[in-house]
C-alpha cells in the first residue's frame, strides 16, 4: 500500500497543471484541452492520469482523474476546480472537490471560496479567513502562466487536498530534451520546494505545447518514487503540425 501512496503522491502533486500560453491582452481567456499521462515506477506502467480544462459559462472547470494499481492494491483519485479568470489574468477559485477510493479508507474534501465575505469553508465547517490562497490545482495553472511570461522563480500559499495550508517555492533549473510516449519534446525543468518535507518534485513544461506539463518525477529521501509522462494532448490552441 505504501508503494501506491508514494506513486499517487507524485501524480497528485502536479497532475493537474494545465493552461494555455496566452498573450498579455488575452490573459482572461484559457484554451480548453484534454491530456493523458502514463504513471510509472522503475520503467513499469502502473496506471493513467487524465487532465482536462473546459469553459463553463463565464467560468472554467479543471478536472483531474488517476487510476493506479500495483499487485492487488488500487487507488482512484479525482480533483475538480471551478474558477474564474480576472481581467489581469489572476486565477480566482470558486470551489474545489477531492475524492479518493480503492484499497484502504476512502477520503473526500470539499472547499468553497466565498469572495463576498473573504472566507474559506472546508467540508461545511466554520468559515476561516481567506487571504488569497489558491486551491490544490490552480497554483499549478499559474505556474504555466508565469513560465509563459518568462518568470523563473515564484511561490504560492495554497489550501491542499486535505484542507491544509501549505507554502511552496518553485524555481526554473534548466531545459532538457525529453523522450516521452508523446514523442521527443523540449521541457523547461522546474524544481518544487516544500517547507519541512523530505519530498522533492521535479516537473517539465513544454514551450511547444503552451507550457503544458509533460513529465513529473517524485523523490523522497533522495529515492525516486515514480513519474508521470505525457501520452496524448488535444487542444484547439495547438495545431496538429505544432
C-alpha positions as CSV (number, residue, x, y, z in Angstrom):
1,X,0.0,0.0,0.0
2,X,2.9,2.4,0.7
3,X,4.1,1.9,-2.8
4,X,0.8,3.0,-4.3
5,X,0.6,6.0,-1.9
6,X,4.1,7.2,-2.9
7,X,3.4,6.9,-6.6
8,X,0.0,8.6,-6.3
9,X,1.6,11.5,-4.4
10,X,3.7,12.1,-7.4
11,X,0.6,12.3,-9.6
12,X,-1.4,14.4,-7.3
13,X,1.4,16.9,-6.6
14,X,1.3,18.3,-10.1
15,X,-1.1,16.1,-12.0
16,X,-3.5,18.8,-12.9
17,X,-1.2,21.6,-14.2
18,X,-2.7,22.7,-17.5
19,X,-3.2,26.0,-19.1
20,X,-2.8,27.7,-22.5
21,X,0.1,30.1,-23.2
22,X,-1.6,33.4,-23.9
23,X,-0.6,37.0,-24.7
24,X,-0.9,39.8,-22.2
25,X,-4.1,41.0,-23.9
26,X,-5.7,37.5,-23.8
27,X,-4.9,36.6,-20.2
28,X,-8.5,36.3,-19.3
29,X,-9.0,33.5,-21.9
30,X,-7.8,29.9,-21.4
31,X,-7.8,27.3,-24.1
32,X,-9.8,24.1,-23.5
33,X,-7.8,20.8,-23.6
34,X,-7.5,17.1,-22.8
35,X,-4.3,15.3,-21.8
36,X,-3.4,11.8,-20.7
37,X,-0.3,10.5,-18.9
38,X,1.2,7.2,-18.0
39,X,2.1,6.6,-14.4
40,X,5.3,4.7,-13.9
41,X,7.8,3.2,-11.4
42,X,11.2,1.9,-12.5
43,X,10.0,1.7,-16.1
44,X,6.8,-0.3,-15.3
45,X,3.5,1.3,-16.2
46,X,1.1,1.2,-13.2
47,X,-1.8,3.3,-14.5
48,X,-3.0,6.5,-16.1
49,X,-3.8,10.1,-15.2
50,X,-6.1,12.4,-17.2
51,X,-6.5,16.2,-17.1
52,X,-9.0,18.4,-18.8
53,X,-9.9,22.1,-18.9
54,X,-13.4,23.3,-20.1
55,X,-15.2,26.6,-20.2
56,X,-18.4,26.7,-18.2
57,X,-20.5,29.8,-18.7
58,X,-18.2,32.6,-17.6
59,X,-16.0,30.3,-15.5
60,X,-13.7,27.3,-16.1
61,X,-13.7,23.7,-14.7
62,X,-10.4,21.9,-14.3
63,X,-10.8,18.1,-13.9
64,X,-8.1,15.6,-12.8
65,X,-8.5,11.8,-12.6
66,X,-6.0,9.0,-11.9
67,X,-6.2,5.2,-11.6
68,X,-3.2,3.3,-10.3
69,X,-2.8,-0.3,-9.3
70,X,0.1,-2.4,-8.0
71,X,-0.4,-6.1,-7.4
72,X,-3.7,-6.4,-5.6
73,X,-3.7,-2.7,-4.4
74,X,-5.6,0.1,-6.2
75,X,-6.1,3.8,-5.9
76,X,-8.5,6.1,-7.8
77,X,-8.5,9.8,-7.3
78,X,-10.2,12.9,-8.7
79,X,-10.0,16.6,-8.3
80,X,-12.3,19.3,-9.7
81,X,-11.7,23.0,-9.5
82,X,-14.3,25.7,-10.6
83,X,-12.7,29.0,-11.1
84,X,-12.8,32.3,-12.9
85,X,-10.0,34.4,-14.6
86,X,-9.8,38.1,-13.7
87,X,-9.1,40.7,-16.4
88,X,-5.5,41.0,-15.1
89,X,-5.0,37.2,-15.6
90,X,-5.2,36.2,-11.9
91,X,-7.0,32.9,-11.2
92,X,-9.9,33.1,-8.8
93,X,-11.0,29.9,-7.1
94,X,-14.8,29.3,-6.5
95,X,-14.9,25.7,-5.3
96,X,-12.7,22.6,-5.1
97,X,-13.6,19.0,-4.6
98,X,-11.3,16.0,-4.0
99,X,-12.1,12.3,-3.7
100,X,-10.1,9.1,-3.2
101,X,-11.3,5.5,-3.3
102,X,-9.7,2.0,-3.6
103,X,-7.6,-0.1,-1.2
104,X,-7.8,1.4,2.3
105,X,-10.0,4.2,3.6
106,X,-11.9,6.4,1.2
107,X,-11.4,10.2,1.6
108,X,-13.0,13.4,0.3
109,X,-12.7,17.1,0.7
110,X,-15.0,20.0,-0.4
111,X,-13.8,23.6,-0.3
112,X,-15.8,26.7,-1.0
113,X,-14.2,30.1,-1.6
114,X,-16.5,32.9,-0.6
115,X,-15.3,36.1,-2.2
116,X,-18.1,38.3,-0.8
117,X,-17.1,37.6,2.9
118,X,-13.5,36.6,2.0
119,X,-13.9,33.3,3.7
120,X,-12.9,29.7,3.0
121,X,-15.3,26.9,4.1
122,X,-13.8,23.4,4.3
123,X,-16.2,20.4,4.5
124,X,-19.0,22.7,5.6
125,X,-17.1,23.7,8.7
126,X,-16.7,27.1,10.3
127,X,-15.5,29.8,7.9
128,X,-11.9,30.8,8.1
129,X,-10.2,33.9,6.7
130,X,-9.3,33.8,3.1
131,X,-6.0,35.6,2.3
132,X,-5.9,34.9,-1.5
133,X,-4.7,31.3,-1.2
134,X,-5.3,29.1,-4.3
135,X,-6.6,25.6,-4.2
136,X,-4.6,22.4,-4.8
137,X,-4.9,22.7,-8.6
138,X,-5.0,26.4,-9.5
139,X,-1.4,27.2,-8.3
140,X,-0.2,24.7,-10.9
141,X,-2.1,26.5,-13.6
142,X,-0.5,29.7,-12.5
143,X,2.9,28.1,-12.8
144,X,2.4,27.8,-16.5
145,X,1.2,31.4,-16.9
146,X,4.4,32.6,-15.1
147,X,6.6,30.4,-17.2
148,X,5.0,31.8,-20.4
149,X,5.6,35.3,-19.1
150,X,9.3,34.5,-18.6
151,X,9.4,34.2,-14.8
152,X,11.9,31.8,-13.3
153,X,11.1,31.9,-9.5
154,X,7.7,32.0,-7.8
155,X,5.9,31.0,-4.6
156,X,2.4,30.1,-3.5
157,X,0.2,29.8,-0.5
158,X,-2.4,27.1,-1.1
159,X,-5.1,25.0,0.6
160,X,-4.2,21.4,-0.3
161,X,-6.5,18.4,-0.9
162,X,-6.7,17.8,2.8
163,X,-7.8,21.3,3.6
164,X,-4.4,22.3,5.0
165,X,-2.5,25.5,4.4
166,X,0.8,24.9,2.6
167,X,3.6,27.1,1.1
168,X,5.6,26.1,-2.0
169,X,8.6,27.7,-3.6
170,X,9.4,26.9,-7.3
171,X,12.5,27.7,-9.4
172,X,13.4,27.0,-13.0
173,X,16.7,25.0,-13.1
174,X,17.2,24.5,-16.9
175,X,15.8,22.9,-20.1
176,X,16.0,19.4,-21.4
177,X,15.0,17.3,-24.4
178,X,12.6,14.5,-23.3
179,X,11.8,11.2,-24.9
180,X,8.2,10.6,-23.9
181,X,5.3,8.4,-25.1
182,X,4.0,11.6,-26.7
183,X,7.3,11.9,-28.6
184,X,10.5,13.9,-28.4
185,X,9.9,17.3,-26.9
186,X,11.7,20.2,-25.1
187,X,10.9,20.7,-21.4
188,X,11.6,23.6,-19.0
189,X,12.7,21.9,-15.8
190,X,11.2,23.3,-12.6
191,X,12.1,22.3,-9.0
192,X,9.3,22.4,-6.4
193,X,10.5,23.0,-2.8
194,X,8.3,22.3,0.2
195,X,8.9,23.6,3.7
196,X,9.7,20.9,6.3
197,X,9.4,18.0,3.9
198,X,11.7,15.2,2.6
199,X,9.8,15.1,-0.6
200,X,11.1,16.7,-3.8
201,X,9.3,17.2,-7.0
202,X,10.7,18.0,-10.4
203,X,8.5,18.9,-13.3
204,X,9.0,19.6,-17.0
205,X,6.8,22.0,-19.0
206,X,6.9,22.2,-22.8
207,X,7.0,25.6,-24.6
208,X,6.0,23.7,-27.8
209,X,2.7,22.8,-26.1
210,X,1.9,26.1,-24.5
211,X,3.9,25.2,-21.3
212,X,1.9,22.1,-20.8
213,X,3.2,19.7,-18.0
214,X,4.8,16.9,-19.9
215,X,6.8,15.0,-17.2
216,X,7.0,14.8,-13.4
217,X,9.2,12.9,-11.0
218,X,8.7,12.5,-7.3
219,X,11.6,11.8,-4.8
220,X,11.5,11.0,-1.1
221,X,14.7,11.0,0.9
222,X,16.6,11.2,-2.4
223,X,15.0,8.0,-3.7
224,X,12.8,8.2,-6.8
225,X,9.2,7.1,-6.0
226,X,7.7,7.3,-9.6
227,X,6.9,9.5,-12.5
228,X,4.2,10.6,-14.9
229,X,4.8,11.1,-18.7
230,X,2.7,12.7,-21.3
231,X,1.0,10.3,-23.7
232,X,-1.5,12.4,-25.6
233,X,-2.6,16.0,-25.7
234,X,-5.5,17.7,-27.6
235,X,-6.2,21.5,-27.7
236,X,-7.7,23.9,-30.2
237,X,-4.8,26.2,-29.4
238,X,-2.3,23.6,-30.8
239,X,-2.4,22.6,-34.4
240,X,-1.5,19.0,-35.4
241,X,1.7,20.3,-37.1
242,X,2.9,22.0,-33.9
